[in-house]
Amino acid sequence: MAVVSPFAGLRYDPARVGAMAAVVAPPYDVISPAEQAALYDRSPYNAVRLILPREGDRAAAAARTLREWIEARVLVADTEPALYVYSQRFTLPDGRALVRDGVICRLRLEEFASGVVRPHERTFPGPKADRLALMRATGAYLSPIFGLYARPGESLRNLLGPLGAPALDVTDPTGCGHTLWRVTDRAQIDRFRDALAPETIYIADGHHRYETGLAYRNELGGAGASTWILACLVNMEEDGLVILPTHRLLRAPRRLESAALAGVLEGAFTTEALGEPAGRPAGAIDLVLPDHRLRLKPTAGAASRLAHLPAVIRALDVAVLRDALLAPLGIRADELAFTHDDAEAVAAVASGEATAAFLVTPPSMETVRAVCHAGEVMPEKSTYFHPKLADGLVMDLVGPPWR
């Protein structure tokens, strides 16, 4: 069963830091070097100084900063445990305005073999080692993982009832709104805990942090609060859950040779010359080159190149792209960059920053769930849940020296 719990969160004191919009940050793994510098300049208290310090020894720097901010009461722990209802307001490129509601809470760590918590993407040793060093040094969850559950027809606000006045309401520089409520009412907490108990939790974002949490718990022998991880849990049935595509860009100076490309496409894809297409159907891959654009549709020949994969993975556009096109062309993962915006991908090719772009469609939420239930994992960079959770809203002290 999924076990959730309230906790006494560690939060910024606005009287000390000023505008909260200046201290929130995106998750560490989507922060570019340029954005890291901009976040440093935005405020001396921006959360980037905890989640992605620019000092050589990031873990030591984060631990030092965390302790200084707690001692100076820049960060203050709430006096009683709470669930933190978190609502994000955002607008998609097509103009649709959406709201995504979730609950930031403690989630009991479970081994994946139990089936209570399920991953959908692969992880890599480097990021896990980096995050584990940060956990050891700070003894804190500085960022929540993003988890999903499925309760059709149930609104979080209907389940919990009135929330009262928000503890925080801020709009970040991208225009995304973030509102946080503290829920301390025992009946509301129990309703959420009981509703989540029979559910499976699917990790949307934060696979590396979840596996780091398991390792940290095991190092401490399950002592104190190390059996929990900080999580934001969202009902996947709500309209505000959006998955954007993750397009692949071939970094310059690596180029696609015409003869090699034609050889790989032959017998595996049909091709159609495009101008400026209005939409891209599922299963199609748009190849953007400096002087033309092609729509590729896989055939039985492409399917044969994916025969070694589980059936649920073979249906993914990113798997078709990787195994039926990129791998036969000898293109390695480290030769690729990524973007979630069609126009940005096209512009990168036009400017020469990339020599080709491969535009895909995102998997559906039903596909993500099917992959999880099959016990499989998608290729890296298969999903991009939008918008990202903001860091700096609430943190959790779980290990030495805090417990």
C-alpha positions, -999 to +999 in steps of 0.1 A: +000+000+000+011+036-006+017+053+027+017+091+029+022+114+059+021+151+068+054+167+079+066+200+093+080+216+062+110+240+060+100+272+042+114+306+033+104+335+055+093+362+030+101+389+055+138+378+052+141+371+015+116+395-001+098+386-033+092+348-034+094+349-072+131+356-068+139+325-047+120+297-065+139+277-091+132+248-116+145+213-107+182+209-109+182+186-140+166+212-163+188+242-152+213+252-179+246+269-170+232+302-182+200+298-161+221+288-131+239+321-134+207+340-138+192+324-107+223+333-087+219+369-098+182+369-091+186+366-053+212+357-027+186+333-014+176+315-046+170+278-041+196+271-069+223+276-042+210+245-025+200+222-053+227+231-078+255+252-063+282+264-086+311+256-062+333+227-069+322+207-040+284+211-045+274+189-016+296+208+010+285+241-004+248+232-002+251+219+034+269+251+045+243+273+029+214+253+043+228+255+078+235+293+075+200+300+062+184+279+090+205+297+117+196+331+102+159+320+100+159+326+063+144+291+063+120+283+092+104+249+100+066+250+105+055+243+140+031+214+132+029+187+105+009+195+074+000+184+039+009+211+014-016+215-014+002+228-044-016+243-074+001+254-106-015+278-132+000+278-167-008+285-203+001+261-232+015+274-265-019+269-280-034+294-255-052+269-233-050+279-196-048+250-172-045+242-135-027+213-120-033+204-083-012+181-062-002+174-026+034+177-013+038+152+015+060+125+027+058+092+008+071+060+024+100+046+003+092+013-013+114-010-034+103-011-070+098-049-066+068-042-043+049-026-072+037+002-049+059+027-066+068+022-102+093+039-125+089+046-162+124+058-173+160+046-170+184+062-146+222+068-148+249+064-121+263+099-124+232+119-113+225+094-085+260+097-071+256+135-073+223+135-055+234+110-029+264+132-020+239+161-016+216+140+007+245+129+029+258+164+033+225+182+039+203+155+055+174+171+036+150+166+008+154+199-010+131+190-039+100+168-041+098+140-067+068+142-089+044+112-085+011+102-101-018+082-090-051+073-108-084+081-092-109+088-121-136+113-114-121+126-082-110+162-078-084+168-051-103+199-039-135+179-036-117+152-017-101+176+008-127+203+010-121+240+018-084+250+020-086+285+035-061+312+028-030+302+009+004+302+027+021+313-005+010+326-039+037+336-065+041+339-102+075+329-115+094+347-143+080+322-169+044+333-160+036+300-142+016+306-110+024+286-078+000+285-048+006+266-016-019+258+012-010+242+045-035+215+055-034+206+092-069+195+097-069+158+108-100+148+089-086+163+057-053+146+062-070+112+069-092+115+038-061+120+016-041+093+033-070+068+031-076+076-006-040+071-015-035+039+005-047+014-022-031+033-051+000+027-072+024+057-074+040+062-108+071+083-109+067+111-134+099+131-126+126+124-100+137+088-108+173+096-098+162+112-066+139+083-057+166+058-061+189+081-041+163+081-013+163+043-013+201+043-010+201+069+017+175+050+037+195+019+035+227+036+046+210+049+077+193+016+084+159+031+081+165+054+110+142+083+118+125+100+088+149+084+063+122+059+054+103+087+037+108+108+006+094+142-002+068+139-030+043+159-049+014+136-058-010+144-086-041+126-099-032+116-135-068+118-145-070+156-142-068+178-173-038+198-160-014+169-165+005+176-197+033+156-214+054+176-239+075+159-266+113+157-263+128+163-297+163+152-306+188+176-321+220+164-338+248+186-325+271+203-349+295+195-363+282+159-366+263+157-399+239+133-416+255+120-448+229+118-476+239+083-487+239+068-452+206+084-444+190+071-476+203+036-468+189+036-433+155+050-444+151+025-473+128-004-464+122+010-429+103+043-434+081+060-459+091+096-465+070+126-474+084+161-482+069+188-460+066+225-460+054+238-426+031+212-412+003+222-389+004+190-369+022+157-365+003+124-361+014+099-335+039+074-349+053+100-374+088+115-370+096+148-387+132+151-399+143+187-402+174+194-423+190+227-433+174+227-468+143+205-464+120+186-441+107+151-443+079+132-425+090+097-417+065+069-411+078+035-399+071+004-418+075-033-411+112-029-417+115-004-389+095-028-366+121-056-373+148-033-359+128-031-327+120-068-324+143-072-294+123-047-274+092-055-253+060-049-272+050-019-249+083-002-257+082-009-294+051+015-297+071+045-285+082+071-311+114+077-292+122+039-293+115+038-330+137+068-335+166+054-314+166+018-326+154+021-362+171+053-372+197+068-349+215+036-339+218+024-375+232+058-384+258+054-357+245+084-337+254+082-300+233+097-272+261+121-263+259+136-298+223+148-292+207+178-275+170+181-266+142+205-268+104+204-262+095+231-286+091+225-324+100+261-333+132+260-312+142+227-329+137+242-363+156+274-354+185+254-341+189+237-375+185+271-393+212+287-372+237+258-376+236+250-339+222+216-349+227+199-383+194+180-380+163+178-358+141+148-351+106+158-340+085+132-322+051+131-305+049+125-267+036+093-252+001+094-237-005+090-200-021+056-208+012+045-224+032+056-195+010+036-171+012+006-194+050+007-194+050+009-156+026-020-152+046-041-176+077-036-154+095-020-182+112+014-186+113+039-214+144+052-231+159+082-214+142+116-222+109+099-232+086+122-212+086+159-202+059+167-178+049+203-180+053+225-161+080+214-138+075+216-101+091+247-085+119+242-060+120+265-030+084+261-019+089+236+009+117+213+020+120+184+045+148+178+071+151+140+074+186+129+084+216+138+104+222+163+118+185+173+119+170+140+132 
